C-alpha cells in the first residue's frame, strides 16, 4: 500500500510528555479507530469518515489533515510541532538515553 502523506504532520498530545506524530492519512485512521468507543461522537465520526474518503481518493489529503487537526483541537489534544524532532536525537551508548 502506498502511504498518503500529509504536506505537514499533525501532532497530538498522548500523555504528559508524549506527542504522537500523524504524518499520513493511514496514521489518522489508525488513531481514530483506536479512540475509545465510549468517547466517540459526531466529531469523531466526521473526522474518521473524511479520512476514509481521502484514503479512497474521494477527498483531497488536505481534507483528512484538516479533519484530524480539527478533531484534536476540539478534544484539547492538538500539540504544537515539537522543537526537537526524533531524527535530531542520536542514541548514546547502550544506556537507552539520547543526547542532542
FILO-190656 format. One line per 4 residues: number of its first residue (from 1); for each residue x, y, z negated of N, C-alpha, C, O, CB. Coordinates in steps of 0.02 Angstrom, whole numbers, plus 32768, in hexadecimal, padded with zeros to 4 digits. Atoms other than C-alpha are relative to their C-alpha. Glycine has a CB too. Example, Ala and Ser with C-alpha at 12.3 -4.5 7.8 and 13.67 -1.06 7.14 Angstrom:
BEGIN
1) 802D,7FC5,8000,8267,7F1F,7E7A,802D,803C,8000,8061,803B,7FDF,7FCE,8001,7FC2  7FD6,7FC5,8003,82AC,7FCB,7E9B,7FD9,8037,7FDB,7FF2,806E,7FD3,8014,8017,8047
END
This chain:
BEGIN
1) 802A,7FC6,8000,8000,8000,8000,802D,803E,8000,805E,8041,7FDC,7FD0,8000,7FC3  7FDB,7FC1,7FFC,8040,80AD,802D,7FE5,802F,7FCA,7FA9,803B,7FC6,7FFA,8020,8046  8013,7FD2,8034,8040,8124,7F9A,7FEB,8043,801E,800B,805B,804D,8039,800A,7FCD  8018,7FBF,7FE9,7FDF,81C4,7FB4,8013,8034,7FCC,7FEE,8041,7F9D,7FB2,7FFE,800C
5) 7FE3,7FD2,8031,804A,8243,7F59,7FDF,8045,8003,7FCC,805D,8038,804A,8007,800C  8017,7FBB,8004,800A,82EB,7F1D,803A,802F,8012,8074,801B,800E,7FE5,8010,7FB8  7FCC,7FD0,7FF1,8068,8387,7F53,8027,8013,7FC1,8063,8022,7FC5,7FE3,803E,8021  7FE1,7FF5,8041,808D,83A5,7E99,7FDE,7FD3,7FCD,7FA1,7FCB,7FCF,7FFC,804C,7FEB
9) 801F,802B,8033,8072,8330,7E06,7FD4,8027,7FD0,7FD9,8064,7FCA,8035,7FDA,7FD9  8029,7FE6,8037,7FF2,834D,7D7D,801B,7FDF,7FC1,8029,7FA3,7FC1,7FB2,7FF3,800A  7FE6,801B,803E,802E,8337,7CCA,7FCA,7FFF,7FCB,7FA7,8030,7FC1,803D,8029,7FE8  8033,800A,8033,7FBE,82F2,7C41,801F,7FEE,7FBD,804E,7FC7,7FB9,7FD0,7FC8,8016
13) 7FE9,8010,8044,7FDA,82EF,7B85,7FE2,7FBC,7FEC,7FA6,7FB2,7FF1,7FEB,8037,7FCD  8018,8041,8016,7FCF,823D,7B45,8004,7FF9,7FB4,7FD5,7FE1,7F95,8027,7FC8,8021  7FF6,8001,8048,8013,824A,7A95,8024,8040,7FEE,8030,806A,8019,8028,7FC0,7FE8  7FE2,7FC2,8017,8066,82D0,7A2D,803A,8017,802D,8039,8051,8044,801A,7FF8,7FB9
17) 7FC6,7FED,7FD9,810A,82D1,7A8E,8007,7FD7,8040,803F,7FCE,8059,803F,7FFA,7FD7  7FFE,802A,7FC5,80DC,8265,7B23,7FD4,801E,8036,7F99,802D,802B,7FEA,7FB9,7FF0  8024,7FE4,7FC7,80AA,82A9,7BCE,8003,7FCE,8038,8038,7FB1,8046,801E,8045,8015  8004,802E,7FC8,8071,823E,7C5F,7FFD,8028,8041,7FD8,8058,8047,7FC2,7FD1,7FFA
21) 7FFF,7FE0,7FBE,8097,8271,7D12,7FD1,7FDA,802F,7FD6,7F9D,8036,8048,8002,801D  802D,801B,7FCE,800D,8254,7D92,8017,801C,8043,800A,8057,8052,7FB3,8011,7FF1  7FE0,7FE7,7FC3,8067,8260,7E39,7FDC,7FEA,8040,7FEB,8004,8076,8046,7FE7,8003  8022,801B,7FC4,7FF2,8201,7EAF,7FB7,7FF0,7FEE,7FA5,7FE9,7FB4,8024,7FC1,801A
25) 8047,800F,800A,7F3A,81DC,7EC7,7FF8,7FBD,7FDC,7FC9,7FB5,7FB4,7FDB,7FFF,8043  8003,8041,8023,7F5B,8129,7E8D,800B,8008,7FB5,7FEB,7FE6,7F8D,8033,7FCF,801E  7FF3,7FF2,8047,7FA1,816C,7DE9,7FC1,801D,7FDF,7FAF,800A,7FA7,803C,8031,7FF7  803D,7FE1,801B,7F05,81D6,7DD0,7FC9,7FCC,7FF7,7FA7,7FCC,7FC3,7FE8,8038,802F
29) 8033,8035,8006,7E92,8142,7DF2,8010,7FD2,7FC6,7FE3,7FC2,7F9E,7FFC,7FD7,8042  7FED,802B,8038,7EF3,80D3,7D7A,7FF2,8021,7FBD,7FD8,8002,7F8E,804A,7FED,8005  800B,7FDC,803E,7EEC,8158,7CF4,7FB5,8004,7FEF,7FA1,7FF6,7FB7,801F,8047,8004  8048,7FF9,800B,7E32,8177,7D09,7FDE,7FBD,7FF3,7FB0,7FB9,7FCA,7FDF,8022,803B
33) 801B,8043,800D,7E0B,80BC,7D10,8010,7FE8,7FB9,7FEB,7FC1,7F9C,801C,7FCD,8034  7FEC,8013,8044,7E67,80A9,7C6A,7FE0,802B,7FCA,7FEA,801E,7F8E,804A,8004,7FFA  8020,7FD4,8030,7E02,8133,7C17,7FCC,7FD8,7FD9,7FA6,7FB2,7FF6,7FDF,803D,8023  802F,8028,8029,7D9D,80EB,7B85,7FB7,8009,8018,7FA1,8041,8025,8005,8014,7FB6
37) 8045,7FFF,7FE7,7CEC,80BE,7BBC,7FD2,802C,7FD5,7FA6,804D,7FF0,7FE3,7FB9,8004  802B,7FD9,802D,7C9E,8110,7B24,8009,804B,800A,7FDE,8072,7FF6,800F,7FEE,7FB7  7FF2,7FB8,7FF5,7CED,81B8,7B58,7FF3,8015,8048,8000,804F,805A,8048,800F,7FEE  800E,7FEE,7FBA,7CB9,81B2,7C0F,7FC0,8029,8004,7F90,801E,7FE0,7FFA,7FC0,802C
41) 8039,7FD4,7FF7,7C41,8237,7C4A,7FFC,8015,804A,801E,7FF8,8073,8005,803F,7FD2  8008,7FEA,7FBB,7C0C,8293,7CE9,8041,801C,801D,804F,8014,8058,7FC9,8033,8005  7FC0,7FE4,7FEA,7CB3,82ED,7CF2,802F,7FC8,8015,804F,7FCB,8049,8020,802C,7FC9  7FD7,803A,7FF1,7D0F,8247,7CEC,7FE9,7FDF,8041,8011,7FCF,806D,7FFF,7FCE,7FC6
45) 801D,8022,7FC5,7C9A,81FA,7D6D,800F,8027,8040,8020,800A,8073,7FB4,7FF7,7FF7  7FF4,7FD7,7FC4,7CAE,828C,7DE6,804A,7FFE,8013,805A,7FFA,804E,7FEA,8049,7FF3  7FB8,8002,7FF2,7D6C,828C,7DD6,8014,7FBD,801F,8039,7FBA,804F,8029,800D,7FC0  7FEF,8043,7FE7,7D77,81D0,7DF1,7FE4,7FF7,8047,8007,7FDC,8072,7FE3,7FCA,7FD1
49) 801E,8006,7FBD,7D00,81D6,7E86,8029,8028,8034,8036,800F,806B,7FB7,8018,7FFF  7FD8,7FD7,7FD3,7D65,8263,7ED5,8043,7FDF,800F,805A,7FE0,8049,800C,8046,7FE2  7FC0,8022,7FF5,7E08,8203,7EBD,7FF8,7FC4,802E,8022,7FB9,805A,801E,7FEA,7FBD  800B,8039,7FD4,7DC0,8167,7F0D,7FF3,8017,8048,800B,7FF8,8078,7FC4,7FD6,7FE7
53) 800E,7FE7,7FBD,7D80,81CD,7FA0,8040,8019,8022,804A,800F,805E,7FCC,8039,7FFD  7FC0,7FEA,7FE4,7E2B,821D,7FB7,802C,7FC4,8012,804E,7FC4,8045,8025,802E,7FCE  7FD9,803D,7FF2,7E7C,8172,7FAD,7FE9,7FE0,8041,8012,7FC6,8068,7FF8,7FCE,7FC6  801C,801F,7FC4,7E08,8135,8037,8002,802F,803D,7FEA,801D,8073,7FB8,7FEB,7FF3
57) 7FFA,7FD1,7FC8,7E2C,81CF,80A3,7FC2,8029,800E,7FBE,804A,8042,8013,7FDB,803D  803E,7FDB,7FF6,7D7F,821B,808E,8004,8047,7FE5,7FDB,8071,7FF6,7FC7,7FDC,7FDE  7FF2,7FBE,801B,7DC2,82B2,802F,804B,800B,8002,8071,7FDB,8002,7FE4,8008,7FB6  7FB8,7FF3,8000,7E6B,8309,8033,8020,7FEF,7FBC,7FFE,7FF1,7F88,800E,8049,8013
61) 7FDD,800E,803F,7EEE,82DB,7FB0,7FFC,803B,7FD0,7FFA,8031,7F93,8049,7FF0,800E  8005,7FC4,802A,7EE2,838D,7F71,7FC2,7FFD,7FD4,7FC3,8013,7F9A,7FFF,8041,802C  803F,8007,8026,7E2F,8369,7F3A,800A,7FD1,7FC4,7FF0,7FDE,7F8E,7FC7,7FE7,802D  7FF3,8030,8037,7E6A,82D4,7ED2,802C,8020,7FCB,8020,8018,7F8F,8022,7FC0,801B
65) 7FD4,7FDE,8030,7EF5,833B,7E83,7FD8,8033,7FD7,7FDF,8037,7F9A,803A,8023,8024  802A,7FCF,8023,7E7A,83C6,7E5A,7FCF,7FDE,7FD0,7FC2,7FF8,7F9A,7FD9,802B,8033  8030,8024,802A,7DFF,8346,7E13,8020,7FE7,7FC0,8004,7FEF,7F8A,7FE2,7FC6,8026  7FDF,801A,803D,7E7B,82F4,7D9B,8018,803A,7FD4,8018,8036,7F97,803C,7FD2,8013
69) 7FEA,7FC4,8026,7EBD,83A0,7D6A,7FC5,801F,7FDB,7FCC,8031,7FA1,8021,8034,8030  803C,7FE4,8020,7E0E,83E2,7D46,7FE7,7FD3,7FC7,7FD4,7FEB,7F92,7FC8,8009,8033  8013,8030,8034,7DE3,8344,7CE5,802C,800A,7FC3,8013,800F,7F8A,8006,7FB7,801A  7FD1,7FF8,8038,7E80,8358,7C7B,7FF6,8042,7FDC,7FF9,8045,7F9E,8048,7FFB,801A
73) 800A,7FBE,801F,7E60,8410,7C5D,7FC2,8000,7FD4,7FC3,801A,7F9D,7FFA,8037,8036  803E,8003,8027,7DAD,83F0,7C23,8006,7FD4,7FC2,7FE5,7FE0,7F90,7FC7,7FE7,802C  7FF7,802D,8039,7DE7,8364,7BB1,8037,8019,7FD0,8042,7FFB,7F9C,8011,7FBA,8018  7FCC,7FE3,802B,7E74,83D0,7B68,8041,7FD9,8001,8068,7FDC,7FD2,7FE7,8003,7FBA
77) 7FC3,8028,7FFC,7EFF,835C,7BA4,802E,8016,8038,8060,7FF4,8046,7FEE,7FB7,8008  7FD5,7FE7,7FCA,7F49,83C3,7C32,803F,801D,7FE0,803B,8046,7FB2,7FDB,8035,802C  7FC0,7FE8,801A,8001,83E3,7C11,8024,8028,8035,801A,801E,8071,802C,7FC5,7FE8  7FD5,7FDB,7FD2,807A,845E,7C5D,8036,7FD1,801A,8046,7F9F,7FFB,801E,803F,7FDF
81) 7FC9,8027,7FE5,8104,841A,7CCA,8039,8000,7FCE,804E,8035,7FB7,8017,801B,8046  7FC9,8003,8031,818E,83DC,7C57,803E,8025,801A,804C,8024,8055,8012,7FB7,7FF0  7FC4,7FDD,7FEE,822C,8444,7C55,8038,7FD0,8013,8061,7FDE,803E,8018,802E,7FC7  7FCD,8033,7FF2,8297,83A7,7C56,7FDD,7FC5,8022,7FAF,7FA7,8006,8024,7FE9,7FBF
85) 801D,8037,7FD9,826C,8326,7CDB,8026,7FC0,7FEF,8061,7FC2,7FDD,8004,8010,804C  7FE0,803F,8010,8291,826D,7CC1,8041,7FF5,8026,8071,7FD8,800C,7FD1,7FC7,800E  7FC4,800B,7FD8,8312,826E,7D4D,803A,802D,7FE9,8072,8023,7FFF,7FF2,800C,8049  7FCC,7FD4,8019,8372,82F7,7CF0,8024,7FE1,7FC4,8057,7FFB,7FAD,7FE3,8044,7FED
89) 7FE4,801F,803C,8397,8283,7C5E,8025,7FC1,8014,800C,7F98,803B,7FC8,7FF0,7FCD  7FDA,803D,7FF3,841E,81FE,7C64,8007,7FDA,7FBF,8011,7FF8,7F8A,8045,8011,801F  7FF7,8029,803D,842A,816D,7BE9,8046,8008,7FE4,8076,8011,800A,7FF1,7FB6,800E  7FBF,7FFE,8021,84B7,8173,7B6B,8010,7FBC,7FE4,7FEB,7FA3,7FB9,8002,8037,7FC8
93) 7FEB,8041,8018,8511,80CE,7B50,7FC7,7FCF,7FFC,7F9A,7FD0,8025,8020,8007,7FBC  8034,8032,8008,84A7,803F,7B13,7FD2,800F,7FC7,7FAA,7FE5,7FB3,801F,7FBD,7FF5  8026,7FEF,803B,8456,809C,7A85,7FB6,800C,800F,7F8D,8010,7FE1,801D,803D,7FE0  8046,7FF1,7FEF,83B5,80BD,7AE5,7FF0,8049,7FFC,7FB9,805E,800D,7FD2,7FDA,7FD4
97) 800A,7FB8,8004,83CC,8177,7AC7,8015,8020,8042,803B,8003,8068,8027,801F,7FC5  7FEF,7FDD,7FC2,83D9,81F4,7B53,8022,8042,7FEF,8018,805E,7FB9,7FC1,800C,802A  7FDF,7FC0,8008,8442,828F,7B69,7FF2,802A,803D,7FE9,8011,8074,804D,7FF8,7FF4  800A,7FD2,7FC8,8429,8328,7BD4,8042,8010,8021,8044,8036,8051,7FDF,8040,7FE9
END
